[in-house]
Amino acid sequence: MPLRHFLFLRNYETAMSGGNGFISFEGIEGSGKSTQSRVLAEYLRSKGRQVVETAEPGGTDTGSKIRKLLLEPGNVIDPLAELLLYYASRAQLLKEVILPALQNNQVVITDRFTDSTVAYQGYARGIDLNVINTLNNLVVPDTMPQLTILLDFDVEEGLSRNRKAMKEDRFELEAVEFHRRVRNGFQKIAEQEPDRVKIVDASQSPDAVSRRIIEIVDELWH
């Protein structure tokens, strides 16, 4: 095991017991991840926590360049190439942002992480989940979020919400059936890991969604 991961693991349990840790937000396009991750970060800061916010793909200079390649409409990318680009961005984010923050007992909140890869590239694109698991073991060994908030939302409503916000990238241009497979993939992940992945109904008002997320976090870190 690389020394940096050994040092991370040694400090990880201490970080968790102190109420600090790693939280991811997941969900389909337009489900409100970015908004809700910001609200939670502000809440935790009001409670005296040190919080680092990030997002995938991106979060670093290198990751931002990869993000442009992945999301820019018109770019035609082979599914395997797409998968590897995501992991290149993730490896850089882990080294530059996530591991240092967790080792300093800070809370890390990320808008998307490995579950998105499983849902989008695995369940929706059809890449063998064993390939994705192998990459997880190589790139992010033992670095799963302590808590994942899955914002569950109707696919067509989510896409409509993003169109109204003038947001359009490669994934939003995919067929509705692609996004249904993504949503089903997220739901399967939640079924398989109910202790980590908590489903929140994102069809409620933003304030109601925020209250439910805060309840979940407070219950975990009571």
N, C-alpha and C positions, 0 to 999 in steps of 0.2 A: 504493500500500500504506500503511495507517495506520502512523504513527510507532511505536506501541507494538509492532506486529508486526515492523517493521523492526529495532527494538532487540532484540527477542527472537531473531530469526534471526541477528543478528550474534553473539549470545552462545551460541547453541544448540550450535554445533560445539565450542566450548570446553568446554561442560558435558559433552558426550558423551565427548570425549577424556579428560576427567578422571575418568571412571567414574561421573559423575552423569547423571541423565536422567529420562526419563518412562516409567513402567511401568504397564500396565493389566492387570487381571484380568478375564477374560470367562468366560461359561458359563451354562448353564441354571439355573433355580431349584434350590436345594439342592445345588449342585456344590461348595460350600466356598470360594467366593471370599473372603468376609469373613475367615474364619479364616486362609486361606493368605496373604492380603495382610498381615495383622497379623504372622504369623510371619516373612515376608520382611522387613518393616520392622524388626522386632526384630533379625534377623540383620544387616542392613546397619548398623544403629546400633552393634551390637557390633564392627563393623569400622571404626568411626569416621566413618561417613557421617551427614550431616544428612538426615533423611527427613521429608517431609510426606505424611500419609495423608489421603485424601479418598474420596468415594463419590458416585455418581450414581443418581438425581437427588438434588440437595441439595448439601451442602458449604459453603453460605453461608446467611445468614438468609433471603434471597429464595428461594434454591433449596429450602430446607426447607419453605417454604410451598407451593411448586409441587409438591414431593414428596408432600405430603399430598393434594393434588388428584389427582395421578396414580395413587396407590396405594390410596387409601381404597376399600374395597369399597362398592359401591352407586353410585359415581359413574359416570354414563354419559357417555363422552367420544367424540366423533367422531375417527376415526383421524388425520385431518389436524390437528385441534386438539391431539390427544395428541402428535403429532410436534413441533409448534411449541412446546408447553410444555416438552418435553425440551430443545429448543435454547435456549429462554429461560433455563432453569436452567444449561445448559452455558456460555452466553455469560457469565453472572455468575460461574460457577466459574472460567472461564478468566481473567477480569479480576482477580478478587479473590485467587485462590489459586494456580493453576497457573503462569501467566506470571511473577508475582513470585518464586515459589520457584525456577523454572528459571533465571531471570536471576541469582539468588543462588547458583547452582551447587548447589542442593539436589536430592535425589532426590524425585520425586513418584510416589507409588503410588496409583492410583485403582481402586476397585471399580466397574467399568464405565466405558465411554467410547463413542466413536462406533460401534464394532463392534456394541454392543448395539442401537443404533438401526437399523443395517443388518439385523441378525438379527430383531429383534422387529417393528419398524414396516415394514421392507422385506420380508424373506422371509416373515414370519408374517402380518402385516396386509395385505401386498400393495401397499404404496405404491411407486410407481415409484422405482427406485434412483437415477435421474437427479435426481429431486427432492431426495433425501437428499444426494447428492454436491454439488448446488448449495448446499444449506444448510451442508455441511461447508466448502466454499470460502468462504462468507460469514462463518460464525461461528468456525471453528477453522482458518484457513488455515495450512498448513505446521506444524501442531501435532499430528501423529500421535505416538503413543507410539513410543519407540525399540524397546521390547519389549512384546509382549502374550502373557500366559500364558493359554491357553485350557484350562480345566478341563473335560474331556469326561466326561460322566456319563450314565447311563441316565435317561431322562425320568421314568418312573414311580417309580423309586427316589428321584430328587431331590425330586419332589413329596411322596412319602411322608415323606422326611426332614424337610421343612419342616412338614408337618402334625404330626409328632411334637413338633417344637419350638414348636408353637402359632403358627406364622407363616402368615398368610393375607392376601393383598392382591389387588387387581384381576387381576393377571396369574396368580397361582396358581389363581384360580377359572376360568381359561380351560380349554377342552377339552384333553385329552391331545394331540390332533392338532395343535393350535396350538403346543404346546411341542416336538413333533417337528419342525415346520417351523423353529422357532427353532434347535434343535440342528443341523439340516441347513444352515441359514444360516451358523451359526458355522463349520461344517466347510468350506463353500464359501469363506468368507473365508480360512481357513487354507490351503486349496489354492492360492488366488490370491496369497497373500503369505507364503510359507513362511519367508522370512528374518526377518520381523517376528513372525509368530504361531507360537508353539511349543505344540503340543498335549501336555497332560499327562493321563494316565489317572487320573481322580479316583475310580475304583472301588477303588484301593489304600487302604491305611491312611493316615490323615492324616500320620503321620510319614514314610511312604514318599513321599507326594506332596510334602511339604516338602523332603525331600532332593533330589528330582528338580528342583524349582524352583530350589533353591540351586545345584545343578550347572549349570543353564542360565545363571543369572546370573553365576556365577563364570567360566564359559567365555566369556561375552560381555565381561566386564570383567577378564580375566586380566592 
